[in-house]
């Protein structure tokens, strides 16, 4: 169960941005063209990377590289408003989608990683 959960956050994240999909269709993963990421899911994803490293599901270097890329993208490229992030973003570009709100709750989940 732990491995499967960690795999979700690894496989459903853009490896360049680190943003994690809001949801994925488990029956059609190969054809899932959704490009909507959740800031909260990205926070959970950062925690999952730490767990995956500790449990040996990923190598330390793989997890470390993904964390660094994610944090770099979040701090330098992801749009924000006075430090708060938009709830949903394009997984590839970080651009706000669906006219989503600035969310203090989702920003907190991202920053806390859980």
Phi and psi in radians as a Rosetta constraint file:
Dihedral C 1 N 2 CA 2 C 2 CIRCULARHARMONIC -1.083 0.35
Dihedral N 2 CA 2 C 2 N 3 CIRCULARHARMONIC -0.790 0.35
Dihedral C 2 N 3 CA 3 C 3 CIRCULARHARMONIC -1.066 0.35
Dihedral N 3 CA 3 C 3 N 4 CIRCULARHARMONIC -0.777 0.35
Dihedral C 3 N 4 CA 4 C 4 CIRCULARHARMONIC -1.072 0.35
Dihedral N 4 CA 4 C 4 N 5 CIRCULARHARMONIC -0.719 0.35
Dihedral C 4 N 5 CA 5 C 5 CIRCULARHARMONIC -1.152 0.35
Dihedral N 5 CA 5 C 5 N 6 CIRCULARHARMONIC -0.750 0.35
Dihedral C 5 N 6 CA 6 C 6 CIRCULARHARMONIC -1.108 0.35
Dihedral N 6 CA 6 C 6 N 7 CIRCULARHARMONIC -0.668 0.35
Dihedral C 6 N 7 CA 7 C 7 CIRCULARHARMONIC -1.076 0.35
Dihedral N 7 CA 7 C 7 N 8 CIRCULARHARMONIC -0.669 0.35
Dihedral C 7 N 8 CA 8 C 8 CIRCULARHARMONIC -0.985 0.35
Dihedral N 8 CA 8 C 8 N 9 CIRCULARHARMONIC -0.885 0.35
Dihedral C 8 N 9 CA 9 C 9 CIRCULARHARMONIC -1.210 0.35
Dihedral N 9 CA 9 C 9 N 10 CIRCULARHARMONIC -0.453 0.35
Dihedral C 9 N 10 CA 10 C 10 CIRCULARHARMONIC -1.340 0.35
Dihedral N 10 CA 10 C 10 N 11 CIRCULARHARMONIC -0.852 0.35
Dihedral C 10 N 11 CA 11 C 11 CIRCULARHARMONIC -1.342 0.35
Dihedral N 11 CA 11 C 11 N 12 CIRCULARHARMONIC -0.502 0.35
Dihedral C 11 N 12 CA 12 C 12 CIRCULARHARMONIC -1.708 0.35
Dihedral N 12 CA 12 C 12 N 13 CIRCULARHARMONIC 0.331 0.35
Dihedral C 12 N 13 CA 13 C 13 CIRCULARHARMONIC -1.942 0.35
Dihedral N 13 CA 13 C 13 N 14 CIRCULARHARMONIC 2.587 0.35
Dihedral C 13 N 14 CA 14 C 14 CIRCULARHARMONIC -1.319 0.35
Dihedral N 14 CA 14 C 14 N 15 CIRCULARHARMONIC 2.141 0.35
Dihedral C 14 N 15 CA 15 C 15 CIRCULARHARMONIC -1.134 0.35
Dihedral N 15 CA 15 C 15 N 16 CIRCULARHARMONIC -0.348 0.35
Dihedral C 15 N 16 CA 16 C 16 CIRCULARHARMONIC -1.553 0.35
Dihedral N 16 CA 16 C 16 N 17 CIRCULARHARMONIC -0.678 0.35
Dihedral C 16 N 17 CA 17 C 17 CIRCULARHARMONIC -1.672 0.35
Dihedral N 17 CA 17 C 17 N 18 CIRCULARHARMONIC -0.475 0.35
Dihedral C 17 N 18 CA 18 C 18 CIRCULARHARMONIC 1.422 0.35
Dihedral N 18 CA 18 C 18 N 19 CIRCULARHARMONIC -0.092 0.35
Dihedral C 18 N 19 CA 19 C 19 CIRCULARHARMONIC -1.196 0.35
Dihedral N 19 CA 19 C 19 N 20 CIRCULARHARMONIC 2.436 0.35
Dihedral C 19 N 20 CA 20 C 20 CIRCULARHARMONIC -1.873 0.35
Dihedral N 20 CA 20 C 20 N 21 CIRCULARHARMONIC 2.399 0.35
Dihedral C 20 N 21 CA 21 C 21 CIRCULARHARMONIC -0.989 0.35
Dihedral N 21 CA 21 C 21 N 22 CIRCULARHARMONIC 2.539 0.35
Dihedral C 21 N 22 CA 22 C 22 CIRCULARHARMONIC -1.153 0.35
Dihedral N 22 CA 22 C 22 N 23 CIRCULARHARMONIC -0.646 0.35
Dihedral C 22 N 23 CA 23 C 23 CIRCULARHARMONIC -2.784 0.35
Dihedral N 23 CA 23 C 23 N 24 CIRCULARHARMONIC 2.828 0.35
Dihedral C 23 N 24 CA 24 C 24 CIRCULARHARMONIC -2.449 0.35
Dihedral N 24 CA 24 C 24 N 25 CIRCULARHARMONIC 2.531 0.35
Dihedral C 24 N 25 CA 25 C 25 CIRCULARHARMONIC -1.459 0.35
Dihedral N 25 CA 25 C 25 N 26 CIRCULARHARMONIC 1.856 0.35
Dihedral C 25 N 26 CA 26 C 26 CIRCULARHARMONIC -1.203 0.35
Dihedral N 26 CA 26 C 26 N 27 CIRCULARHARMONIC -0.301 0.35
Dihedral C 26 N 27 CA 27 C 27 CIRCULARHARMONIC -1.508 0.35
Dihedral N 27 CA 27 C 27 N 28 CIRCULARHARMONIC -0.320 0.35
Dihedral C 27 N 28 CA 28 C 28 CIRCULARHARMONIC -2.375 0.35
Dihedral N 28 CA 28 C 28 N 29 CIRCULARHARMONIC 0.804 0.35
Dihedral C 28 N 29 CA 29 C 29 CIRCULARHARMONIC -1.004 0.35
Dihedral N 29 CA 29 C 29 N 30 CIRCULARHARMONIC -0.670 0.35
Dihedral C 29 N 30 CA 30 C 30 CIRCULARHARMONIC -1.207 0.35
Dihedral N 30 CA 30 C 30 N 31 CIRCULARHARMONIC -0.420 0.35
Dihedral C 30 N 31 CA 31 C 31 CIRCULARHARMONIC -1.960 0.35
Dihedral N 31 CA 31 C 31 N 32 CIRCULARHARMONIC 0.236 0.35
Dihedral C 31 N 32 CA 32 C 32 CIRCULARHARMONIC -1.331 0.35
Dihedral N 32 CA 32 C 32 N 33 CIRCULARHARMONIC 1.885 0.35
Dihedral C 32 N 33 CA 33 C 33 CIRCULARHARMONIC -1.719 0.35
Dihedral N 33 CA 33 C 33 N 34 CIRCULARHARMONIC 0.178 0.35
Dihedral C 33 N 34 CA 34 C 34 CIRCULARHARMONIC -1.031 0.35
Dihedral N 34 CA 34 C 34 N 35 CIRCULARHARMONIC 2.412 0.35
Dihedral C 34 N 35 CA 35 C 35 CIRCULARHARMONIC -2.166 0.35
Dihedral N 35 CA 35 C 35 N 36 CIRCULARHARMONIC 0.396 0.35
Dihedral C 35 N 36 CA 36 C 36 CIRCULARHARMONIC -1.706 0.35
Dihedral N 36 CA 36 C 36 N 37 CIRCULARHARMONIC 2.100 0.35
Dihedral C 36 N 37 CA 37 C 37 CIRCULARHARMONIC -1.806 0.35
Dihedral N 37 CA 37 C 37 N 38 CIRCULARHARMONIC 2.700 0.35
Dihedral C 37 N 38 CA 38 C 38 CIRCULARHARMONIC -1.963 0.35
Dihedral N 38 CA 38 C 38 N 39 CIRCULARHARMONIC 2.340 0.35
Dihedral C 38 N 39 CA 39 C 39 CIRCULARHARMONIC -1.129 0.35
Dihedral N 39 CA 39 C 39 N 40 CIRCULARHARMONIC -0.677 0.35
Dihedral C 39 N 40 CA 40 C 40 CIRCULARHARMONIC -1.127 0.35
Dihedral N 40 CA 40 C 40 N 41 CIRCULARHARMONIC -0.777 0.35
Dihedral C 40 N 41 CA 41 C 41 CIRCULARHARMONIC -1.063 0.35
Dihedral N 41 CA 41 C 41 N 42 CIRCULARHARMONIC -0.601 0.35
Dihedral C 41 N 42 CA 42 C 42 CIRCULARHARMONIC -1.135 0.35
Dihedral N 42 CA 42 C 42 N 43 CIRCULARHARMONIC -0.675 0.35
Dihedral C 42 N 43 CA 43 C 43 CIRCULARHARMONIC -1.091 0.35
Dihedral N 43 CA 43 C 43 N 44 CIRCULARHARMONIC -0.782 0.35
Dihedral C 43 N 44 CA 44 C 44 CIRCULARHARMONIC -1.078 0.35
Dihedral N 44 CA 44 C 44 N 45 CIRCULARHARMONIC -0.640 0.35
Dihedral C 44 N 45 CA 45 C 45 CIRCULARHARMONIC -1.099 0.35
Dihedral N 45 CA 45 C 45 N 46 CIRCULARHARMONIC -0.681 0.35
Dihedral C 45 N 46 CA 46 C 46 CIRCULARHARMONIC -1.106 0.35
Dihedral N 46 CA 46 C 46 N 47 CIRCULARHARMONIC -0.707 0.35
Dihedral C 46 N 47 CA 47 C 47 CIRCULARHARMONIC -1.134 0.35
Dihedral N 47 CA 47 C 47 N 48 CIRCULARHARMONIC -0.732 0.35
Dihedral C 47 N 48 CA 48 C 48 CIRCULARHARMONIC -1.060 0.35
Dihedral N 48 CA 48 C 48 N 49 CIRCULARHARMONIC -0.613 0.35
Dihedral C 48 N 49 CA 49 C 49 CIRCULARHARMONIC -1.121 0.35
Dihedral N 49 CA 49 C 49 N 50 CIRCULARHARMONIC -0.696 0.35
Dihedral C 49 N 50 CA 50 C 50 CIRCULARHARMONIC -1.137 0.35
Dihedral N 50 CA 50 C 50 N 51 CIRCULARHARMONIC -0.744 0.35
Dihedral C 50 N 51 CA 51 C 51 CIRCULARHARMONIC -1.133 0.35
Dihedral N 51 CA 51 C 51 N 52 CIRCULARHARMONIC -0.757 0.35
Dihedral C 51 N 52 CA 52 C 52 CIRCULARHARMONIC -1.056 0.35
Dihedral N 52 CA 52 C 52 N 53 CIRCULARHARMONIC -0.672 0.35
Dihedral C 52 N 53 CA 53 C 53 CIRCULARHARMONIC -1.145 0.35
Dihedral N 53 CA 53 C 53 N 54 CIRCULARHARMONIC -0.860 0.35
Dihedral C 53 N 54 CA 54 C 54 CIRCULARHARMONIC -1.099 0.35
Dihedral N 54 CA 54 C 54 N 55 CIRCULARHARMONIC -0.602 0.35
Dihedral C 54 N 55 CA 55 C 55 CIRCULARHARMONIC -1.563 0.35
Dihedral N 55 CA 55 C 55 N 56 CIRCULARHARMONIC -0.083 0.35
Dihedral C 55 N 56 CA 56 C 56 CIRCULARHARMONIC 1.403 0.35
Dihedral N 56 CA 56 C 56 N 57 CIRCULARHARMONIC 0.312 0.35
Dihedral C 56 N 57 CA 57 C 57 CIRCULARHARMONIC -1.350 0.35
Dihedral N 57 CA 57 C 57 N 58 CIRCULARHARMONIC -0.451 0.35
Dihedral C 57 N 58 CA 58 C 58 CIRCULARHARMONIC -2.339 0.35
Dihedral N 58 CA 58 C 58 N 59 CIRCULARHARMONIC 2.729 0.35
Dihedral C 58 N 59 CA 59 C 59 CIRCULARHARMONIC -1.321 0.35
Dihedral N 59 CA 59 C 59 N 60 CIRCULARHARMONIC 2.703 0.35
Dihedral C 59 N 60 CA 60 C 60 CIRCULARHARMONIC -1.023 0.35
Dihedral N 60 CA 60 C 60 N 61 CIRCULARHARMONIC -0.689 0.35
Dihedral C 60 N 61 CA 61 C 61 CIRCULARHARMONIC -1.164 0.35
Dihedral N 61 CA 61 C 61 N 62 CIRCULARHARMONIC -0.671 0.35
Dihedral C 61 N 62 CA 62 C 62 CIRCULARHARMONIC -1.112 0.35
Dihedral N 62 CA 62 C 62 N 63 CIRCULARHARMONIC -0.840 0.35
Dihedral C 62 N 63 CA 63 C 63 CIRCULARHARMONIC -1.113 0.35
Dihedral N 63 CA 63 C 63 N 64 CIRCULARHARMONIC -0.765 0.35
Dihedral C 63 N 64 CA 64 C 64 CIRCULARHARMONIC -1.074 0.35
Dihedral N 64 CA 64 C 64 N 65 CIRCULARHARMONIC -0.791 0.35
Dihedral C 64 N 65 CA 65 C 65 CIRCULARHARMONIC -1.081 0.35
Dihedral N 65 CA 65 C 65 N 66 CIRCULARHARMONIC -0.753 0.35
Dihedral C 65 N 66 CA 66 C 66 CIRCULARHARMONIC -1.130 0.35
Dihedral N 66 CA 66 C 66 N 67 CIRCULARHARMONIC -0.722 0.35
Dihedral C 66 N 67 CA 67 C 67 CIRCULARHARMONIC -1.099 0.35
Dihedral N 67 CA 67 C 67 N 68 CIRCULARHARMONIC -0.806 0.35
Dihedral C 67 N 68 CA 68 C 68 CIRCULARHARMONIC -1.073 0.35
Dihedral N 68 CA 68 C 68 N 69 CIRCULARHARMONIC -0.805 0.35
Dihedral C 68 N 69 CA 69 C 69 CIRCULARHARMONIC -1.065 0.35
Dihedral N 69 CA 69 C 69 N 70 CIRCULARHARMONIC -0.740 0.35
Dihedral C 69 N 70 CA 70 C 70 CIRCULARHARMONIC -1.107 0.35
Dihedral N 70 CA 70 C 70 N 71 CIRCULARHARMONIC -0.878 0.35
Dihedral C 70 N 71 CA 71 C 71 CIRCULARHARMONIC -1.106 0.35
Dihedral N 71 CA 71 C 71 N 72 CIRCULARHARMONIC -0.658 0.35
Dihedral C 71 N 72 CA 72 C 72 CIRCULARHARMONIC -1.106 0.35
Dihedral N 72 CA 72 C 72 N 73 CIRCULARHARMONIC -0.793 0.35
Dihedral C 72 N 73 CA 73 C 73 CIRCULARHARMONIC -1.109 0.35
Dihedral N 73 CA 73 C 73 N 74 CIRCULARHARMONIC -0.781 0.35
Dihedral C 73 N 74 CA 74 C 74 CIRCULARHARMONIC -1.080 0.35
Dihedral N 74 CA 74 C 74 N 75 CIRCULARHARMONIC -0.730 0.35
Dihedral C 74 N 75 CA 75 C 75 CIRCULARHARMONIC -1.429 0.35
Dihedral N 75 CA 75 C 75 N 76 CIRCULARHARMONIC -0.429 0.35
Dihedral C 75 N 76 CA 76 C 76 CIRCULARHARMONIC -1.957 0.35
Dihedral N 76 CA 76 C 76 N 77 CIRCULARHARMONIC -0.357 0.35
Dihedral C 76 N 77 CA 77 C 77 CIRCULARHARMONIC -2.218 0.35
Dihedral N 77 CA 77 C 77 N 78 CIRCULARHARMONIC -0.406 0.35
Dihedral C 77 N 78 CA 78 C 78 CIRCULARHARMONIC -1.321 0.35
Dihedral N 78 CA 78 C 78 N 79 CIRCULARHARMONIC 2.188 0.35
Dihedral C 78 N 79 CA 79 C 79 CIRCULARHARMONIC -1.078 0.35
Dihedral N 79 CA 79 C 79 N 80 CIRCULARHARMONIC 2.527 0.35
Dihedral C 79 N 80 CA 80 C 80 CIRCULARHARMONIC -2.584 0.35
Dihedral N 80 CA 80 C 80 N 81 CIRCULARHARMONIC 2.950 0.35
Dihedral C 80 N 81 CA 81 C 81 CIRCULARHARMONIC -2.251 0.35
Dihedral N 81 CA 81 C 81 N 82 CIRCULARHARMONIC 1.896 0.35
Dihedral C 81 N 82 CA 82 C 82 CIRCULARHARMONIC 0.931 0.35
Dihedral N 82 CA 82 C 82 N 83 CIRCULARHARMONIC 0.659 0.35
Dihedral C 82 N 83 CA 83 C 83 CIRCULARHARMONIC 1.583 0.35
Dihedral N 83 CA 83 C 83 N 84 CIRCULARHARMONIC -0.225 0.35
Dihedral C 83 N 84 CA 84 C 84 CIRCULARHARMONIC -1.644 0.35
Dihedral N 84 CA 84 C 84 N 85 CIRCULARHARMONIC 2.525 0.35
Dihedral C 84 N 85 CA 85 C 85 CIRCULARHARMONIC -1.788 0.35
Dihedral N 85 CA 85 C 85 N 86 CIRCULARHARMONIC 2.736 0.35
Dihedral C 85 N 86 CA 86 C 86 CIRCULARHARMONIC -1.339 0.35
Dihedral N 86 CA 86 C 86 N 87 CIRCULARHARMONIC 2.506 0.35
Dihedral C 86 N 87 CA 87 C 87 CIRCULARHARMONIC -0.990 0.35
Dihedral N 87 CA 87 C 87 N 88 CIRCULARHARMONIC -0.850 0.35
Dihedral C 87 N 88 CA 88 C 88 CIRCULARHARMONIC -2.085 0.35
Dihedral N 88 CA 88 C 88 N 89 CIRCULARHARMONIC 2.517 0.35
Dihedral C 88 N 89 CA 89 C 89 CIRCULARHARMONIC -2.492 0.35
Dihedral N 89 CA 89 C 89 N 90 CIRCULARHARMONIC 2.739 0.35
Dihedral C 89 N 90 CA 90 C 90 CIRCULARHARMONIC -1.170 0.35
Dihedral N 90 CA 90 C 90 N 91 CIRCULARHARMONIC 2.224 0.35
Dihedral C 90 N 91 CA 91 C 91 CIRCULARHARMONIC -1.101 0.35
Dihedral N 91 CA 91 C 91 N 92 CIRCULARHARMONIC -0.431 0.35
Dihedral C 91 N 92 CA 92 C 92 CIRCULARHARMONIC -1.645 0.35
Dihedral N 92 CA 92 C 92 N 93 CIRCULARHARMONIC -0.569 0.35
Dihedral C 92 N 93 CA 93 C 93 CIRCULARHARMONIC -2.002 0.35
Dihedral N 93 CA 93 C 93 N 94 CIRCULARHARMONIC -0.377 0.35
Dihedral C 93 N 94 CA 94 C 94 CIRCULARHARMONIC 1.487 0.35
Dihedral N 94 CA 94 C 94 N 95 CIRCULARHARMONIC -0.056 0.35
Dihedral C 94 N 95 CA 95 C 95 CIRCULARHARMONIC -1.159 0.35
Dihedral N 95 CA 95 C 95 N 96 CIRCULARHARMONIC 2.518 0.35
Dihedral C 95 N 96 CA 96 C 96 CIRCULARHARMONIC -1.033 0.35
Dihedral N 96 CA 96 C 96 N 97 CIRCULARHARMONIC 2.415 0.35
Dihedral C 96 N 97 CA 97 C 97 CIRCULARHARMONIC -2.151 0.35
Dihedral N 97 CA 97 C 97 N 98 CIRCULARHARMONIC 2.762 0.35
Dihedral C 97 N 98 CA 98 C 98 CIRCULARHARMONIC 0.996 0.35
Dihedral N 98 CA 98 C 98 N 99 CIRCULARHARMONIC 0.422 0.35
Dihedral C 98 N 99 CA 99 C 99 CIRCULARHARMONIC 0.941 0.35
Dihedral N 99 CA 99 C 99 N 100 CIRCULARHARMONIC 0.667 0.35
Dihedral C 99 N 100 CA 100 C 100 CIRCULARHARMONIC -1.153 0.35
Dihedral N 100 CA 100 C 100 N 101 CIRCULARHARMONIC 2.738 0.35
Dihedral C 100 N 101 CA 101 C 101 CIRCULARHARMONIC -1.423 0.35
Dihedral N 101 CA 101 C 101 N 102 CIRCULARHARMONIC 2.739 0.35
Dihedral C 101 N 102 CA 102 C 102 CIRCULARHARMONIC -1.287 0.35
Dihedral N 102 CA 102 C 102 N 103 CIRCULARHARMONIC 2.270 0.35
Dihedral C 102 N 103 CA 103 C 103 CIRCULARHARMONIC -2.167 0.35
Dihedral N 103 CA 103 C 103 N 104 CIRCULARHARMONIC 1.999 0.35
Dihedral C 103 N 104 CA 104 C 104 CIRCULARHARMONIC -1.196 0.35
Dihedral N 104 CA 104 C 104 N 105 CIRCULARHARMONIC -0.623 0.35
Dihedral C 104 N 105 CA 105 C 105 CIRCULARHARMONIC -1.151 0.35
Dihedral N 105 CA 105 C 105 N 106 CIRCULARHARMONIC -0.877 0.35
Dihedral C 105 N 106 CA 106 C 106 CIRCULARHARMONIC -1.171 0.35
Dihedral N 106 CA 106 C 106 N 107 CIRCULARHARMONIC -0.598 0.35
Dihedral C 106 N 107 CA 107 C 107 CIRCULARHARMONIC -1.108 0.35
Dihedral N 107 CA 107 C 107 N 108 CIRCULARHARMONIC -0.732 0.35
Dihedral C 107 N 108 CA 108 C 108 CIRCULARHARMONIC -1.111 0.35
Dihedral N 108 CA 108 C 108 N 109 CIRCULARHARMONIC -0.729 0.35
Dihedral C 108 N 109 CA 109 C 109 CIRCULARHARMONIC -1.088 0.35
Dihedral N 109 CA 109 C 109 N 110 CIRCULARHARMONIC -0.728 0.35
Dihedral C 109 N 110 CA 110 C 110 CIRCULARHARMONIC -1.070 0.35
Dihedral N 110 CA 110 C 110 N 111 CIRCULARHARMONIC -0.840 0.35
Dihedral C 110 N 111 CA 111 C 111 CIRCULARHARMONIC -1.196 0.35
Dihedral N 111 CA 111 C 111 N 112 CIRCULARHARMONIC -0.567 0.35
Dihedral C 111 N 112 CA 112 C 112 CIRCULARHARMONIC -1.470 0.35
Dihedral N 112 CA 112 C 112 N 113 CIRCULARHARMONIC -0.371 0.35
Dihedral C 112 N 113 CA 113 C 113 CIRCULARHARMONIC 1.278 0.35
Dihedral N 113 CA 113 C 113 N 114 CIRCULARHARMONIC 0.343 0.35
